Amino acid sequence: MRVFKFGGASVKDAKGVKNLISVLEQVGHEKTIIVVSAMGKMTNALELVVGAYFDDKKELNNAIQSVIDYHNAIMVDLFVNSDHHVFKLSECLFNELRNFLNTNKSPDYSFVYDQVIGFGELLSTRIISQYLMFKGFDNHWLDVRQLIKTDNYYRSANVNWEETQQLVTKHIDSKKLNITQGFLGSDANNFTTTLGREGSDYTAAIFAYCLNAASVTIWKDVPGVLNADPRYFENTQLLNSISYTEAIELAFYGASVIHPKTLQPLQRKEIPLYVKSFLNPKAEGTVVNKTPGLVPKVPCFIVKQNQILLSLSTLDFSYIVEDNISEIFNLLSKYKMKVSVIQNSAISFSVCFDDNYTNLETLLLQLKAKFKVTCNIGVSLYTIRHYNHKSIVDLELGKTVLLKQMFQETLQIVTK
């Protein structure tokens, strides 16, 4: 089988859904499973629903109605007949969302987040599956929550590989065109879980691993993997091929084209990953496989914004030793901080991280009891793989450098 993944940008409107059909017509759709994200910025819109549910109940109905209006507009553009079955399927999902919010008793934000946020993927795949049928593409719609089983670490769940393998093998007909959701799974109690933001790529890799797929293709609005994000850098270059190891390095440092967890299951079975443009599906794009290095070998730039940089030192100017570092990392783990950079000297320790769970204030209270703490919020972390002198000079130009760390192939700079 082949696994195709279409992200939100590729199906953000009716034109995008029609283009998905065009891609399948050009590259074929036999023995294929299509993994689809929520349409456009729908994940953000559903995050507003969650926010209103907890903090502003007066805005909750408006937030839900925005979700409904967005999808209804796409369906009206796609289906000539307003009595098409897709409208009833979507209305059932809207009602299911309302019902959950009306009856939920859990105060756990992460639990509620996962139960709500997945409606974006459920709606997009229902609409696309029905449109495929409408255009003569027979397909099998699958609820991924019945296939990918996880623990209950909501918002960043861990896959139960053994159970998932059994369910995928049992329920997916490899002879058909299948369509399912990215990003989602379910726990032992069948509550929805999510695999982390941008987790649809990971979903595609999970299916590829379990199905021993021939390949995975991620369809993007860029021609492939570029050496930098064109939203932040000029004169980007297409990378024709990347080794698994190099791609894992890039993903670890925050390259947005490939999800960090996506590559490990593919590497284990040497399944090639293609990143191609849904605007030009016949172009070669980028392949990630077991060939060494990357072609061409040029500096690769990665930026992570809205980071937090903490600099710690002991109150009595004693050395930062193993016990101190262990205590710091235990707290970072406890409050679910995603660490990107660490640097230490005899009497200081610096760490740059994401605060995805908004636990910074609590963390600072704990740290200030034992350390002198300097906190910089909203900094940017730049990483250059395969740097050279020019790339460093160009990157540092006009920026205030707060931290700099250089290794043989990788340079990291935190700037204000």
N, C-alpha and C positions, 0 to 999 in steps of 0.2 A: 504493500500500500504506500501511497504518498500522503503526507500531512501538509495541509495548507493552513496558514494562519493569516487572517485579515484583521488588522487593528481598527480602532475607532475612526481614524482619519480616512480610511479607505471606504467606510460605509456611513459617513456622517450625514448623508442626505440621499434622496431618491436617485440622483445621478450616480452616486457612489455605488449603490446597490446594483444599478444597471451595469456599471463598469465591472463589477464582480462577475456578472454573467459573461461579459466580453472576455475577461481573463480566462474563464473556464472554457469558452469556445476556442480560444487560441491555444491553450496548453493542455486541454483535455480534462475530463472529470471522472474517468473510470478508476475504480479502486482507490478512492480518495476520501479522506476525512477532513472537513473544513472546520477549523476552530475560529470563532468570531468573538471579538470584543464588543463592549457596549458602543453604541453609535455616537460618534463625535465626542463631545465633552459630557456625555450623560453620566459618567461616574462622578464628575464634579457636581452635576445637578442633583444627584442622589445624595451626595455628601451634604448638600444644603438641606435636603429633607431630614437627614439625621440630625443636623445642627438645630433645625427648627423644632424637631421632636423634643430635644433636651432643653433648649434655651429660649425658644420663642414660639410657643404653641399657636399664637395668633397668625403666624406666617406659614404654619404647616400645610394648610389646604392650598395656599398659593404655590408653595414649593412642589407639592404633588401635582397640581394642575399643570405646571410648567412641563413636567415629565410627560404627562398625558398629551398635552398639545403638541409637543415636539414629535412624538411618535405618530400621532394621528395625522399630522401634516405630511409625513413621509409616506404613510399608507395611502392617503388620498392621492398623492402623486403617482404611486406605483400601481394602484388597482383601480380600474375604470369603474367597476361595480362596487358601490358603497355597501352592498349586502354581502360582500366576500367574507368567507369564514374567518379570515385573519383578524377582522375587527372584533369578533366574539372572543377569539383566543386572547387578544390583547386586553380586552375588557376584563377577562377572568384574572389576568395577572395584575391589573390595576386594583381590582377588588381584593385580591390576595394581599397586596401591599397595604391597602387601607386597613384590612382586617388585622394584620399583624400589629400595626401601629396602635390600633384601638384596643387590642387585647393583651399586648405584651406587659409583663410584670417585672422583667429584669431591668435593673438599673445599670448593668454593665455596658458601657459605651461600645466596646469592641464587639460584643455579642450582637447588639442591635445593629451596628455598622454592617456586619457581615450578612445579617438577615435582609437588610434593605438594599445594600449596594448591588447585590447579584441580580436584581430585577433588570438592570441595564442589559446584561448579557442574555437573559431569558427573553426579553422583548426583541432584541436585535435578531436573535436566531429564529424566533418564531416568524418574524416578518420576512426574513431572507429565505427561510425554508419554504414559506408559502409562495413567495415570488418566484423561486426556482420552479416550483410545481406549476405555477401560472404560465411560465415560459417553456414548459415541457421538459424540465430537468427533474426526473423522479428522484427523490431523496428520502433519507431516513433521519428524522429529527430525534436527537438524543438529549436527555437530561444528564449533564455531566456529573451532577451530584449523586447519581446512582452508579457512577463508574469510578470516580476518583475519591477514595476514602482517606481521611486525614485524622489527626488528633484535633483537640479543641483549642488550639492556640489561635484564637480568632485574630484575623487581619494578617497573619503570617503563618498559616498552618503547615504542618509537616506531613508529607505523604506517607501513608501506609502502603508500601510498595507491593507486599505480598497479596493483600486483599484487592488492591487496585488491579494488579495483573490478572487475577482470577476473574474479576468482573468484566474487564475489557475483553479478555479472550472469549468469555461466554456471550457477551451481548452485542459485539460489533460484527456485522456481516461485511467481510472484506470485499465482497463482490459489488457492494452498493456504494453510491455517493452518500456519505453521512455528513451531518452538520450538527455541531454542538458548541457549547459555550467555553470560552477561556476563563481563567482566573478563579474558577469556583471548584469546590469539592463539598464533602459533608463529613461530619464526625460520626461517632458510634451511635449517637442519638438522632441521626439524620437532620441535625441542624446545619444550615449552610455555613461553610467556611470559605475564606479566600486565601489565596497563595501569595499575597503581597501585591502592591501596585505594579502594573505592567506584567502581571503573572500569566497572561495569555500565551506568551512565548513559552513559558515553562509548561503550560498545559500541553502545547503541541509536542514538546519534547517527551513528556510523560507518555502520551499516546504512541509516539514513534518508538520509544523503548519497548513498551508492552506489545506492540504489534510487529516488532522487527521491521519497521518501515524502510523503504528504499531511500527516502529523503524527507527532509522538512524544508518547506519554503515559507519564509516570512515575507508578506507583501507589504511594502512601505511606500511612502510618497517621496522617497529618495531613490537614486539609482542602485544603491547597495550600501555597504558599510563604507563610510567616508572617514578620512583621517581626523575629522573634527566635525562638530555639530554646526551646520551652516547658519543656524540662528545666532550663534555667538562668534563665529570665526569666518573670515573671508578666505577665498582661494582654496577651498577644500579639494581633496583628491580622492578618487575612488580607489579602494583597495580591492584588487582582483581576487586574491586568495589570502586566507589567514589560517594559521594552524589552530587546533583546539586550544593549545596551551596559551598562545598569544591572545586568542579571543577571550579566554577565561581571565587573563590579566586585564584586558581592556574593560571587560564587564565588571570585574571586581572594583576597579577604580571609578566606575560610574558611567561608562559609555552607554548611551541611552538606546542604541539600536538593538542590543541583545541583552536580555534579562540575565542577571548573574547566575541563576540556578539552571538556566536552560541547557548549558553546554555539557555539564557532567554526565547526564544520562546518554547524551548523543555520543560523547567520547568513548564511553564504556563499550558501545556496540559499533563504533566507527561509522555512525550514520551521518552523512554529509548534511550540512545546513546551508541553504541558499537564502540570501537576502536580495530581493528583486523589487523592481518598481511596478506597482499596479497600473501605472500610466504607460509603461512600455514593457509588457510582460515577456516579449521575445528577447530582450537584451539580456546579456549574460549575468549582470549583477556581480555579487560577491559569493564565493563559496568558502565555507569553513570546514576543513577536513584535517586529515592527519599529516598533510604535507608540512614541512618545517617553515617557521618564520612567517613573514608576510610579504606580499608582492603588490606594489613596489614597497621597498623598505624606506619609509619616510617618517618624520616625527608625527606622532598621533597626539592630539590635544583633547583633554576631557575637562569639563568644568562641572562642579557641583555647587550650587548656590544655596543661600540661606542656611549655612553651616554655623556651628557654635564652636568657638575655640576657647578652651579652658587652659590656663597656666597655673600650676600648683607648686607651692613650696612649703616646707615644714615650718611651723611657727617658731621653732627654736633654732632654725638654720642647720639642723642635722641633715645627714645624707638622705636622699630618696633611695631606699633600699627595697629588697624583695617584698618585705611585709607591707610597706606603703603601697607599692604597685599592685600587689594582690588585693588590698583593701579597696583601692580606687577602681580596679576592674570589677570587683564584686558589686560595687555600687552601680557602675555603668551597666552591668548585666541586669541587676535588679530592676533598674528603671528603664530598661529596654532601649538604651542608646545605641545607635548604629555607628560604630567607630570607623573612621576613615584614615586617620593619621595619628601616630604617637611619636613623641620625641622626649628624651630625658637626658639630663646632665646630673652632676653630683648632687645639686640641691634643688633642682626643678624638674617638673614633669608637665608636658603639654599634650593635649589630646583634642582632636577635631572630630566632630560627630554630628549626626542628625538627631533631632528630638521629635521623632514621628509620633510619640505618644504624649507629648506636652508634659513631661515630668521634670523639666529643668529646675523649676523653683524648689521642688522637694529634694532633688539631687544636690543643689547648691547648699541647702540647709545642712545636709549631712556632711558635705565636704568641708564647709566652713568651721565645723566643730573641731577639725584636726589640722586644717591646712590654710595657708594664705591663698586666696583664690582671686585670679583676675579672669573676668569673663568678657569675651567679645562675641556679640550676637550679630547674625546677618553677614558673616564673612563668606568669601568664595574660596573654594579649594580647586586649584588647577593642577592637573597631572599631565606630564609629557612623557610618553613612551618613546624611546629611541631619540632622545633629545640631541641637539647640537647647539653650538654657541649662539647662532642666529636665533634659533627658536626661543632660547631663554631670554635673550635681550628683547626680542619683540614682545614676549609675554609680560615681562616685568615693566615695560614702558608705561609710565603714568600711573602705576599702582603703588600702594604702600604695602610692603611685604612684612607680614607678621611672623611667618615661620617658613623655613626653607629646608628641604631635605633631599639629598641627592644620592642615588644608588647607581650601579653600573648602567642600567638601561632605563631607569625611571627617575624623574624629578617631580617633586611635589612642592607647591607653593601655596600658602594661605595668605590671602590679601584682603584689604579693607576697601 
